């Protein structure tokens, strides 16, 4: 008697999005990694081009809203080239600590080299880590930031829960991320810019149009302001608020662990 083995097809639960494409969940990490390996060397330059330098104001606002104090422990998650880490390092001082964490080794190397060139080494540690399963103790950090990284995470709920675990009671999470423009007409203009100009800039500056096409698509697939607020509340964050920046192109979400 021949035993019939039913062929298994991937279910919808095994799928996730990579930009507008549907891919296997276990493939997305490597696909995102390839994007950032490709753009790491020109990442800072492209940020300045794409945002006309405004990304620096968004990051400064995030620092201002963090309430960071001397002696605190800060996790700059998906911290890439270390813009926030550099500022936090000065603010927490010698008695504090900043961990620059990123899943992508190429981005982490650029960040580590940049911090070293600025003479920022004493209170900074770099760690290659996956946001969904952070390798840190419970109740460890006073502040966690994730700037322009959450949309690239496969399981955002797992990442938010992992962040909640490593925060101390009284600690806060700040999520700086692309979001949904408030004005529909402005949103149409932003869409045109994203899909017509960004890939061309990527080709011109970084010789990589595809990665910036993915960037534009990943922004559209990211949860909007209210949805992300609800996701943060669902894993335990309280007093969750968000502040729209540049008409809602970017939003800063803040939540506390009590």
TIVO-630353 format. One record per residue (C-alpha): x, y, z. Coordinates in Angstrom, 1 decimal. Example, Ala and Ser with C-alpha at 12.3 -4.5 7.8 and 13.67 -1.06 7.14 Angstrom:
2
<px = 12.3&py = -4.5&pz = 7.8>;
<px = 13.7&py = -1.1&pz = 7.1>;
***
This chain:
258
<px = 0.0&py = 0.0&pz = 0.0>;
<px = 1.4&py = 3.3&pz = -1.1>;
<px = 1.2&py = 6.1&pz = 1.5>;
<px = 0.0&py = 9.4&pz = 0.1>;
<px = 1.9&py = 12.4&pz = 1.4>;
<px = 0.0&py = 15.6&pz = 1.0>;
<px = 2.1&py = 18.4&pz = -0.5>;
<px = 2.3&py = 21.4&pz = 1.8>;
<px = 1.9&py = 24.8&pz = 0.4>;
<px = 3.0&py = 27.9&pz = 2.3>;
<px = 0.0&py = 29.5&pz = 4.1>;
<px = -0.8&py = 33.2&pz = 4.2>;
<px = 0.6&py = 33.2&pz = 7.8>;
<px = 4.0&py = 32.2&pz = 6.4>;
<px = 4.0&py = 35.2&pz = 4.1>;
<px = 4.9&py = 38.8&pz = 4.7>;
<px = 5.6&py = 41.8&pz = 2.5>;
<px = 8.9&py = 43.1&pz = 1.1>;
<px = 7.8&py = 46.4&pz = -0.3>;
<px = 4.8&py = 45.5&pz = -2.4>;
<px = 5.9&py = 41.9&pz = -3.0>;
<px = 4.7&py = 38.9&pz = -1.0>;
<px = 7.6&py = 36.8&pz = 0.3>;
<px = 8.3&py = 34.0&pz = 2.7>;
<px = 8.8&py = 35.4&pz = 6.2>;
<px = 12.1&py = 33.6&pz = 6.6>;
<px = 13.3&py = 35.2&pz = 3.3>;
<px = 12.6&py = 38.8&pz = 4.3>;
<px = 15.5&py = 39.2&pz = 6.7>;
<px = 18.0&py = 38.4&pz = 4.0>;
<px = 16.3&py = 40.5&pz = 1.4>;
<px = 16.3&py = 43.6&pz = 3.7>;
<px = 19.9&py = 42.8&pz = 4.6>;
<px = 20.8&py = 42.9&pz = 0.9>;
<px = 19.2&py = 46.3&pz = 0.6>;
<px = 21.2&py = 47.8&pz = 3.5>;
<px = 24.5&py = 46.0&pz = 2.5>;
<px = 24.1&py = 47.8&pz = -0.8>;
<px = 23.3&py = 51.3&pz = 0.5>;
<px = 25.4&py = 51.4&pz = 3.7>;
<px = 28.4&py = 53.3&pz = 2.2>;
<px = 26.1&py = 56.1&pz = 0.8>;
<px = 23.4&py = 55.9&pz = 3.4>;
<px = 24.1&py = 59.3&pz = 5.1>;
<px = 24.6&py = 61.1&pz = 1.8>;
<px = 21.3&py = 59.7&pz = 0.4>;
<px = 19.5&py = 60.7&pz = 3.6>;
<px = 20.6&py = 64.3&pz = 3.1>;
<px = 19.6&py = 64.2&pz = -0.6>;
<px = 16.2&py = 62.5&pz = -0.1>;
<px = 15.0&py = 64.7&pz = 2.8>;
<px = 16.9&py = 67.9&pz = 1.8>;
<px = 18.6&py = 67.6&pz = 5.2>;
<px = 15.3&py = 67.6&pz = 7.2>;
<px = 16.0&py = 64.2&pz = 8.6>;
<px = 18.5&py = 65.9&pz = 11.0>;
<px = 15.7&py = 68.0&pz = 12.4>;
<px = 13.5&py = 64.9&pz = 12.9>;
<px = 16.3&py = 63.2&pz = 14.8>;
<px = 17.0&py = 66.3&pz = 16.9>;
<px = 13.3&py = 66.5&pz = 17.8>;
<px = 13.4&py = 62.8&pz = 18.8>;
<px = 16.4&py = 63.5&pz = 21.1>;
<px = 14.5&py = 66.5&pz = 22.6>;
<px = 11.5&py = 64.3&pz = 23.3>;
<px = 13.5&py = 61.5&pz = 24.9>;
<px = 14.0&py = 63.2&pz = 28.2>;
<px = 17.5&py = 61.6&pz = 28.4>;
<px = 19.6&py = 62.4&pz = 31.4>;
<px = 23.2&py = 61.9&pz = 32.5>;
<px = 24.0&py = 58.4&pz = 33.7>;
<px = 21.1&py = 56.7&pz = 31.8>;
<px = 21.3&py = 53.6&pz = 29.6>;
<px = 20.0&py = 54.1&pz = 26.0>;
<px = 19.4&py = 51.6&pz = 23.2>;
<px = 19.6&py = 53.1&pz = 19.7>;
<px = 18.0&py = 50.2&pz = 17.9>;
<px = 18.3&py = 49.8&pz = 14.1>;
<px = 20.7&py = 52.7&pz = 14.7>;
<px = 22.6&py = 52.3&pz = 11.5>;
<px = 25.2&py = 54.9&pz = 11.0>;
<px = 24.9&py = 56.2&pz = 14.6>;
<px = 23.4&py = 59.7&pz = 14.2>;
<px = 21.3&py = 59.3&pz = 17.4>;
<px = 24.0&py = 57.4&pz = 19.2>;
<px = 26.5&py = 60.2&pz = 18.8>;
<px = 24.0&py = 62.7&pz = 20.3>;
<px = 22.9&py = 60.4&pz = 23.1>;
<px = 26.6&py = 59.6&pz = 24.0>;
<px = 27.2&py = 63.3&pz = 24.8>;
<px = 24.0&py = 63.6&pz = 26.8>;
<px = 24.4&py = 60.5&pz = 29.0>;
<px = 28.0&py = 61.4&pz = 29.8>;
<px = 30.7&py = 59.1&pz = 31.2>;
<px = 28.4&py = 57.6&pz = 33.8>;
<px = 25.9&py = 56.6&pz = 31.1>;
<px = 25.9&py = 54.0&pz = 28.3>;
<px = 24.6&py = 53.9&pz = 24.7>;
<px = 24.2&py = 50.7&pz = 22.8>;
<px = 24.1&py = 51.1&pz = 19.0>;
<px = 22.4&py = 48.0&pz = 17.7>;
<px = 21.6&py = 47.0&pz = 14.2>;
<px = 20.8&py = 43.7&pz = 12.5>;
<px = 22.9&py = 44.6&pz = 9.5>;
<px = 26.7&py = 44.2&pz = 9.8>;
<px = 27.5&py = 46.7&pz = 7.0>;
<px = 25.5&py = 49.5&pz = 8.5>;
<px = 26.9&py = 48.7&pz = 12.0>;
<px = 30.5&py = 49.0&pz = 10.6>;
<px = 29.8&py = 52.3&pz = 9.0>;
<px = 28.3&py = 53.5&pz = 12.3>;
<px = 31.2&py = 52.2&pz = 14.4>;
<px = 33.8&py = 53.8&pz = 12.1>;
<px = 31.9&py = 57.1&pz = 12.1>;
<px = 31.7&py = 57.2&pz = 15.9>;
<px = 35.4&py = 56.4&pz = 16.2>;
<px = 36.2&py = 59.2&pz = 13.7>;
<px = 34.3&py = 61.6&pz = 16.0>;
<px = 36.2&py = 60.3&pz = 19.0>;
<px = 33.0&py = 58.8&pz = 20.5>;
<px = 34.1&py = 55.4&pz = 22.0>;
<px = 34.1&py = 55.5&pz = 25.8>;
<px = 30.4&py = 55.1&pz = 26.6>;
<px = 29.2&py = 53.4&pz = 23.4>;
<px = 28.9&py = 49.7&pz = 22.6>;
<px = 27.9&py = 48.3&pz = 19.2>;
<px = 25.9&py = 45.1&pz = 19.0>;
<px = 24.5&py = 43.2&pz = 16.0>;
<px = 21.0&py = 42.3&pz = 17.1>;
<px = 17.6&py = 41.3&pz = 15.8>;
<px = 14.9&py = 43.6&pz = 17.1>;
<px = 12.5&py = 40.7&pz = 17.4>;
<px = 14.6&py = 38.9&pz = 20.1>;
<px = 16.9&py = 41.5&pz = 21.7>;
<px = 20.0&py = 40.0&pz = 23.5>;
<px = 19.7&py = 42.2&pz = 26.6>;
<px = 18.4&py = 41.6&pz = 30.2>;
<px = 14.9&py = 42.5&pz = 31.3>;
<px = 14.4&py = 46.0&pz = 32.7>;
<px = 17.8&py = 47.2&pz = 31.5>;
<px = 17.4&py = 50.4&pz = 29.4>;
<px = 16.0&py = 53.8&pz = 30.4>;
<px = 15.3&py = 54.7&pz = 26.8>;
<px = 14.9&py = 52.8&pz = 23.5>;
<px = 14.8&py = 54.6&pz = 20.2>;
<px = 14.2&py = 53.0&pz = 16.8>;
<px = 14.5&py = 55.5&pz = 13.9>;
<px = 13.5&py = 54.5&pz = 10.4>;
<px = 14.0&py = 50.9&pz = 11.2>;
<px = 10.7&py = 49.4&pz = 12.4>;
<px = 9.1&py = 49.3&pz = 8.9>;
<px = 11.9&py = 46.8&pz = 7.9>;
<px = 11.2&py = 44.4&pz = 10.7>;
<px = 9.3&py = 41.3&pz = 9.7>;
<px = 7.4&py = 40.8&pz = 13.0>;
<px = 6.8&py = 44.3&pz = 14.3>;
<px = 4.6&py = 43.0&pz = 17.2>;
<px = 7.5&py = 40.8&pz = 18.4>;
<px = 9.9&py = 43.6&pz = 18.1>;
<px = 7.7&py = 46.0&pz = 20.2>;
<px = 7.3&py = 43.2&pz = 22.8>;
<px = 11.0&py = 42.6&pz = 22.9>;
<px = 11.6&py = 46.4&pz = 23.4>;
<px = 9.0&py = 46.5&pz = 26.1>;
<px = 10.8&py = 43.6&pz = 27.9>;
<px = 14.3&py = 45.3&pz = 28.0>;
<px = 12.9&py = 48.7&pz = 29.1>;
<px = 13.0&py = 49.5&pz = 32.8>;
<px = 9.8&py = 50.4&pz = 34.6>;
<px = 9.4&py = 54.2&pz = 33.9>;
<px = 11.4&py = 53.8&pz = 30.7>;
<px = 10.2&py = 55.1&pz = 27.3>;
<px = 10.2&py = 54.0&pz = 23.7>;
<px = 10.5&py = 56.5&pz = 20.8>;
<px = 9.7&py = 55.3&pz = 17.3>;
<px = 10.6&py = 57.7&pz = 14.5>;
<px = 9.3&py = 56.4&pz = 11.3>;
<px = 7.8&py = 57.4&pz = 7.9>;
<px = 4.0&py = 57.6&pz = 8.2>;
<px = 0.9&py = 58.8&pz = 6.4>;
<px = 0.6&py = 62.4&pz = 5.3>;
<px = -2.3&py = 64.3&pz = 6.8>;
<px = -3.3&py = 66.2&pz = 3.7>;
<px = -4.5&py = 63.9&pz = 0.7>;
<px = -3.2&py = 66.4&pz = -1.9>;
<px = 0.2&py = 66.6&pz = -0.2>;
<px = 0.1&py = 62.8&pz = 0.0>;
<px = -0.3&py = 62.6&pz = -3.9>;
<px = 2.7&py = 64.9&pz = -4.4>;
<px = 4.7&py = 62.8&pz = -1.9>;
<px = 3.8&py = 59.6&pz = -3.8>;
<px = 4.9&py = 61.1&pz = -7.1>;
<px = 8.2&py = 62.2&pz = -5.5>;
<px = 8.7&py = 58.8&pz = -3.9>;
<px = 8.1&py = 56.7&pz = -7.0>;
<px = 9.5&py = 58.9&pz = -9.7>;
<px = 12.4&py = 60.8&pz = -8.1>;
<px = 13.7&py = 58.6&pz = -5.2>;
<px = 14.7&py = 55.6&pz = -7.4>;
<px = 16.5&py = 57.9&pz = -9.9>;
<px = 18.4&py = 59.6&pz = -7.0>;
<px = 19.3&py = 56.1&pz = -5.8>;
<px = 20.7&py = 55.2&pz = -9.2>;
<px = 22.6&py = 58.5&pz = -9.5>;
<px = 24.1&py = 58.7&pz = -6.0>;
<px = 24.3&py = 55.0&pz = -4.9>;
<px = 24.1&py = 53.2&pz = -8.2>;
<px = 21.1&py = 51.4&pz = -6.8>;
<px = 17.6&py = 52.2&pz = -8.0>;
<px = 16.0&py = 49.0&pz = -6.7>;
<px = 16.8&py = 49.6&pz = -3.1>;
<px = 15.2&py = 53.0&pz = -3.2>;
<px = 12.2&py = 51.6&pz = -5.0>;
<px = 11.9&py = 49.2&pz = -2.0>;
<px = 12.3&py = 52.1&pz = 0.4>;
<px = 9.3&py = 53.9&pz = -1.2>;
<px = 7.2&py = 50.7&pz = -1.2>;
<px = 8.1&py = 49.8&pz = 2.4>;
<px = 7.0&py = 53.2&pz = 3.6>;
<px = 3.5&py = 52.7&pz = 2.0>;
<px = 3.2&py = 49.2&pz = 3.7>;
<px = 4.1&py = 50.5&pz = 7.2>;
<px = 1.2&py = 50.9&pz = 9.7>;
<px = -0.3&py = 54.4&pz = 9.8>;
<px = -0.1&py = 56.6&pz = 12.9>;
<px = -3.2&py = 55.2&pz = 14.7>;
<px = -2.4&py = 51.6&pz = 13.9>;
<px = 1.1&py = 51.8&pz = 15.2>;
<px = -0.2&py = 53.5&pz = 18.4>;
<px = -2.5&py = 50.6&pz = 18.9>;
<px = 0.3&py = 48.1&pz = 18.3>;
<px = 2.4&py = 49.7&pz = 21.0>;
<px = -0.6&py = 49.7&pz = 23.4>;
<px = -1.2&py = 46.0&pz = 22.7>;
<px = 2.2&py = 45.0&pz = 24.0>;
<px = 1.9&py = 47.0&pz = 27.2>;
<px = 3.0&py = 50.6&pz = 26.5>;
<px = 1.0&py = 53.3&pz = 28.2>;
<px = 0.4&py = 57.0&pz = 27.6>;
<px = 1.2&py = 56.4&pz = 23.9>;
<px = 1.2&py = 59.5&pz = 21.8>;
<px = 2.4&py = 60.6&pz = 18.4>;
<px = 3.5&py = 63.8&pz = 16.8>;
<px = 3.4&py = 64.3&pz = 13.1>;
<px = 6.4&py = 65.9&pz = 11.5>;
<px = 6.5&py = 67.5&pz = 8.0>;
<px = 2.8&py = 67.1&pz = 7.4>;
<px = 2.8&py = 63.4&pz = 8.6>;
<px = 5.5&py = 62.2&pz = 6.2>;
<px = 7.2&py = 61.2&pz = 9.4>;
<px = 5.7&py = 60.6&pz = 12.9>;
<px = 7.3&py = 60.3&pz = 16.3>;
<px = 5.5&py = 57.8&pz = 18.5>;
<px = 6.3&py = 57.8&pz = 22.3>;
<px = 5.2&py = 55.2&pz = 24.9>;
<px = 6.0&py = 54.4&pz = 28.5>;
<px = 6.5&py = 51.2&pz = 30.5>;
<px = 5.1&py = 51.5&pz = 34.0>;
***
